[in-house]
Amino acid sequence: MLTTRPIEPVTGDLPRRWMSDDYFDLIVWYDPDGGVHGFQLCYDKPGRERALTWTRADGARHERIDTGEYDPRANRTPVLMPDGSFPADVVRVEFVSRSAKLIEPIRTLVLSMIDEFASRQASVEIDPGRPS
C-alpha cells in the first residue's frame, strides 16, 4: 500500500511529496500556489524499474531507470533512458490496488495519465501512416 515517506526539500526545486511501497515510488511536485506541477510514477522496483513522468508543461513520457553498473564500491546515480512499450494494464491494476489511501485528486490524476498515455501509445502502434 502506498504510504507517504519523509522527504528533504531540495534547494531550487518545487515542493514535493513522496509515496512508496515495495512496487511503486510516486513523487508529486507542487506549484507555489499548491496545484500539481507533475508527478513521476516509478514501478516494478524489484524487477525492471521504469517510470511514467508527467508534467503540466511537457505531458507524459515513459522511460526505464538505469541504475548504472552493479559495483558495491561505487554508488551510481540512476538515470532515465528511453524505453519501449508501457505495460499500462499491469501498472493500472497494481496502482488501483495499492493507492486506496492516497488523496483522491492525486489518485485520479495518476490513473487518468496512465490511461491517456496507454491510449496515445496504442494509437501510435496502430497508425497505418507511420513509417516502419
C-alpha positions in Angstrom: 0.0 0.0 0.0 1.4 3.4 -1.0 2.3 5.5 2.1 3.9 8.9 2.5 7.6 8.9 3.2 9.7 11.8 4.6 11.5 13.8 2.0 14.0 16.6 2.4 13.4 19.8 0.5 15.8 20.4 -2.4 17.0 24.0 -2.9 15.7 25.5 -6.1 13.2 22.6 -6.7 9.5 22.7 -6.3 7.9 21.3 -3.1 7.1 17.6 -3.4 5.7 14.6 -1.7 6.9 11.0 -1.9 4.7 8.0 -1.6 6.2 4.5 -1.7 5.7 0.8 -1.3 7.6 -2.3 -2.5 6.4 -1.9 -6.1 6.0 1.9 -6.6 7.6 5.2 -5.9 5.3 8.2 -6.6 6.8 11.7 -6.4 4.4 14.6 -6.8 5.7 18.1 -7.4 3.6 21.1 -6.4 3.5 24.7 -7.9 3.9 27.5 -5.4 0.1 28.0 -5.5 -0.4 24.4 -4.3 -1.5 23.0 -7.6 0.1 19.8 -9.0 3.0 20.6 -11.3 3.7 17.0 -12.2 4.5 13.5 -11.0 6.8 10.6 -11.5 5.4 7.1 -11.0 8.3 4.6 -10.8 7.1 1.0 -11.0 8.4 -2.6 -10.9 11.0 -1.7 -8.3 12.0 -5.3 -7.6 12.2 -6.1 -11.4 12.9 -3.9 -14.4 12.2 -0.5 -12.9 10.6 2.1 -15.2 9.0 5.5 -14.8 6.0 7.3 -16.2 6.6 11.0 -15.7 4.0 13.7 -16.3 4.2 17.5 -16.1 1.6 20.0 -16.9 4.1 21.8 -19.3 5.5 18.7 -21.1 2.9 16.0 -20.9 3.9 12.3 -20.3 6.9 10.2 -21.1 7.9 6.7 -20.3 11.5 5.6 -19.5 13.5 2.9 -17.9 15.6 3.6 -14.9 19.2 2.7 -15.5 20.9 2.2 -12.1 24.3 2.1 -13.6 27.0 -0.5 -13.0 26.5 -3.0 -10.3 29.6 -2.3 -8.3 29.5 -2.4 -4.5 32.4 0.1 -4.3 30.5 2.8 -6.2 27.1 4.5 -5.7 25.9 5.4 -9.2 23.1 7.9 -9.7 20.2 6.4 -11.5 19.4 7.9 -14.9 16.3 7.8 -17.1 16.7 6.1 -20.5 14.3 5.7 -23.4 12.1 2.6 -23.1 9.7 0.7 -25.2 6.1 -0.2 -24.5 4.3 0.9 -21.4 2.5 -2.0 -19.7 -0.5 0.1 -18.8 -2.8 -2.8 -17.9 -0.4 -4.2 -15.3 0.6 -0.7 -13.9 -3.1 0.3 -13.7 -4.1 -2.8 -11.8 -1.2 -2.5 -9.4 -1.8 1.2 -8.8 -5.6 0.7 -8.2 -4.9 -1.9 -5.6 -2.1 0.0 -3.9 -3.3 3.6 -3.9 -6.5 3.4 -1.9 -5.0 5.6 0.9 -3.9 8.4 -1.5 -5.8 11.6 -1.6 -8.4 11.3 -4.4 -7.2 14.2 -6.6 -3.7 12.6 -6.9 -5.1 9.1 -7.4 -7.4 10.3 -10.1 -4.7 12.3 -11.8 -2.3 9.4 -11.9 -4.9 7.0 -13.2 -6.0 9.4 -15.9 -2.4 9.9 -17.1 -1.9 6.1 -17.1 -5.0 5.7 -19.3 -4.1 8.7 -21.5 -0.5 7.5 -22.1 -1.7 4.0 -22.9 -4.3 5.4 -25.3 -1.7 7.5 -27.0 0.8 4.6 -27.2 -1.9 2.4 -28.7 -2.8 4.9 -31.4 0.9 5.2 -32.4 1.2 1.4 -32.6 -1.8 1.1 -35.0 -1.2 4.2 -37.1 -1.0 2.9 -40.7 0.6 6.2 -41.8 3.5 5.7 -39.5 6.7 4.7 -41.3 8.0 1.3 -40.2 
